[in-house]
Amino acid sequence: MLLLVMTPTAAGSASAPLPADGPPEGVWRQLSRLVRLPNLLMMALCLVLVRACLLLPGASWPQVLPAEFGLLLLASLSVAAGGYIINDYYDVKIDAINRPGRLVVGRTVNRRHAMLAHVLLSGLGVVVSGALAPRLGLVHLGSALMLWGYSARFKRVALVGNVTIATLTGALVLLPELQARTGSEAVWVYALAAFLLTVVREIVKDVEDMRGDAAHDCRTLPLVWGVARTKWVAGFFLACLALLVAGAGLEAWRTGHRLLGGWLLGLVLAPLGGLAWQLARADRRRHFAALSTWCKVLMLAGLLSMLWAERG
């Protein structure tokens, strides 16, 4: 969900020794790519906005951001970072075909070190969240196991991997409610929207990555059903999302939440229509790469709509 041009080292081989005066230029940038730093920042923004705007509107910042919530942030981002690392660990050969210029594991980071980082980050997230509340620990443990299963097997099975990642995305939105237990209904609407949009994006990414997936016997949706029928599946989930956004936007407008209604209808629903139009026309890899980026922009627009959720 994510510059040095070098020949990849053999899987499991040690990285080249670093100069005595520090790491080579670009290493930190590659490490940030390994853990998908922009995605982690998006997740952190999501968790903060859910708590501040949906669960505790009008509360002071010390109430919104107590130490317990900071630990929840740490746990969630640690598990997510560990998930990104294990995904790259299993995808070295596939990414060498799909994204040869963006390999990190096996090039900058030794494969064994990558596995150790995955175990440590995932373990940290589970332990910290478990210390906060057993239910949070179980959710993070389940998430870590699902991310490992996704990387090792699920992503290679038609639609299973897509739904797995979408479920984890929806669960992320629900985490602050699971901790605070405010009884908010709005958070469930956002979680469902996140699930639907993530399914669409994951399917689009599968079409984009067909070449590498086919070379390594993956059975993703476009390889099993073909691109044309896969676009119809993505279109179904996109239509469900459009109906949800339209309903939420019209209800917000009807109840006097004009800013929220206008945002949802103008900055989320309208671009969704454009996304559907471009999806219908897409027939090249670069088209699907652009659609994947468009989905991420729509995710950000949806998150920012929370700023107006409690305003008339």
N, C-alpha and C positions, 0 to 999 in steps of 0.2 A: 504495500500500500504504500511505491516508493522509488575517482576521476583520474584515478591514476590508471593510465593505459599500460599494463604490464602483462606478461605471459603468466596465466594462473599456475600456481604450484600444484603439485600432485596432491590429491585429497589426503589429508592427514599429515602432510609434511610440515616441517617447522618453517616459520616465517624467516625471512632473511634477517640477520642481526642488524640492530639499529645502531646508528652512529653514536659515538660517545657523548656528543653534545646535545642529544635529544632525538625525538622521533622525526622522521622525514616529513617534509611539507605535505599536507594533504591527509595524513593519517587520522587526525582528529575529525576531519570532515568525513572520512570513510567510516569511522566508528559511530559517528552520529547517524550516518546512513544505515549502519547495521541495526541500530535500535530504533530506526525511523523517528528521529527526534521531532520533526514537525507533527507526526501523528500523535506522539506522546503529549506534545503541547496542546493539541486539539482535544485529547482525552481529558487533560487537566482542566481546560476551559469548560468542557462539557460538565464535569463533576461540580465545578464551582458555580456555574450558572444554574444547574439544577437545584443545588442547595440554596443559593441566594435568591433566585427568582421564582422557583416553583414551590419550594418547601418552606422557606422562611422569608417571604417578602416583607420588606420594611424592617427587618431585624438589623441590629448594629453589626459591624464587621467582626468584632470579637465573638459575637454569637454565631455568625455565619462561618467563621474560620477558626474554630477552637482547635486545640492540639489533637484531639481525637480525629477530627476530619483531616488534618494534615497527615496523620498516620494512615488513614484510609487512602489518601492520594498516593502516598509512598508505596503502599502495598499494591494498589491497582496498577500503577505505572511500572513497578518492578515485575509483576507477572506479565504485563504486556510486552515489556522489553525482552524478557526471557523467551516469550513466544515468538517474537520476531527473529531472535537469534537461532532458535531451534528450527524455524522455518528455513532460514538460509543454510543451516547445517545440512538439512536433507535435500536442499534444492541446488546444490553446487553445480551438478551436471546440467540440470535444466536451465539454470540461470546463465550458464556458459553459452547457451544457444539464444535464449530470449533477451538477456541483458548482459552481454559479455563485458561491457565497459563499466559495470556497476558491481562486480563481484567483490566481496570483502572477505568472507570465510574462505580459507584456503589460499588467500592472497595476502591480505594484511593481517588477518587473525588466523592462527593455527586452529585446525578443526577441533582438536582436543581442548584447547583453551575456550573455544566457542561453546562446547558442550558444558564445560565447567561453569562458564558465565551463566548459561541457561539454568543450570541446577541451582546456583547460588542466588540468582535473582528471583527465580520462582519460589525457592525455599524461603527467602526473605519475605516475599509478599504473603505467603501462606502463614508464616509464623506471626508477622506483625498483625495481620487481619484477625487471626485466631485469638491473639491477645486482646484485641478490641472486643470481640464477641464471637462465640463459637459458630454462629450462623454465617458471619462474614468469612471466617476461616474456611468453612465448608464450601462457600461460593468460590473463593479464590483457589482452593484446592481443585474443585471441579473445573474451573477455568483453565488452570495450568494443565490438567490432564487432557482437556479437550483441545488445547492448543498443541500439545504433543501429538495427540491422535490425529489432528488435522494435518500436521506437518508430515507425519510418518505414513498416513494412509488415507484419511478422509478426503483430502483435496484431490486425490486421484480418482474419486468415485463421483459419477454424475450427480450434481445437485447436493450431495451430502456435505461436501466441503463448503459450498456456498451458504447453506443453511446453518452450518456450524458457526462460521464467522459472524453471520447475521445475528444469531442467537446471543453470542458473546457481546456483540455491540449493543443489542437491546438491554442485556443484563448490566452493562456498564452504566447506562442511563438510570437504571433502577437502584444502583448501589447506595447513593445518598439517602434514598427513601428507606432502604433496608436498614440503614444505620439509624436514621432519625425517627422513622415510623410516625409520620405526620398524617397519613391517610390521604395524601394528595392523589387526585384522579388524573390531573393533567400530566403527571410524570409518566403514566402508562401510555398516554397518547403519543408522547414524544418517543418512548421506548419502541412502540409499534412502528412509528415512522422511521426510526433508525434501523429497525430490522428490515423493513421493506426496501429502503434505499440501499442498504448494504447488500442485500440479495442481488439487486440490479447491478451494482458495481462489480460484485464478485463474478457474476455471469459475463459481464463485459470484459473483465480481465481474463477470463478463461478463453474467450475468443481471441483476444490480443496475444495470448501465450500459446496458441495452438501448436506452433511449430516445435517448440521445445517439449511440450507435453506429449505430442505424438511420438517424438523420438525416444521417449522413455516409458512408453506403454501406459500412459495415463488414460483414464476413461472419463474425461470431463464432458460436460453437456454438449459442447459443439463438436467434439470428436465422436460422440455416440449418436446424436440426433442431426448433426449438420448445423451450419450457421443460420440458415433460414428459419428452421424451427426453434433454434435457440433464441433467436431474436423475438419470436412470439412469446416464449416463456418469460423473457425479460420484460416484454411489453405488458404481460399480465400483471406482474408485480408492480410495474410502474403505474398501471391503471389503478390498482388498489391503493397505491400511495397517493395518487392524484385525487381520488375520491375522499381519502382521509383528510388531506390538506384542505380540499374545497369545503368539506363539512365543518372542519375546525375553524377555517377562516370565516365562513358565513355565520357560524354560531357566535364567534367573537364579535363580528360586526353587529349582529342582531342584539347582543347583550351590552352594547356600548363600548366594547374594547376595540375602538376604531383603529388605533395604531397597530395592534396585534393583527386584526383582521386584514388591514391594508397590506401589512408586511407579508402575511401568509399568501394572500391572493396575488400580490404584485411581484414579490421577490422570491417566492418559492413555487407557487402553482404555475405562474407564467413560464418560468425557466423549465419547469417539468415538461410543459408542452413542447418547448424547443428541444429538450432532450429526447422526447418521444419521436419528434420529427427527424432528428439527426440519426437516431437509432434505426429508423425505418430505411434511411438512405445509406447507412454505413455498409461498406463492402471491402474495406482495406484495413490493414493492421493499424495504420496511423489514425484512421477514423475512430477505431475502438479505443485507442490510447487517449484521444481527445475526449471521448465520452467518459472514460474513467476519471479524467481530471475534472470534467463538468460535474460528475457526481460528488466529488470532494468539495467543490465550491457550493453545491446545493446543501451538503451537510453543514457547512459553515453558516450559510444563510438560515438554515433551520435552527441551529444552535443560538444564533443571535436574536431570533424571534422571541426567545425566552425573556429578553430584556423588557419586552412589552407585555408579558403574560399577565401581569397584575395591574396594568394601567388602563384606564378608560380612554 
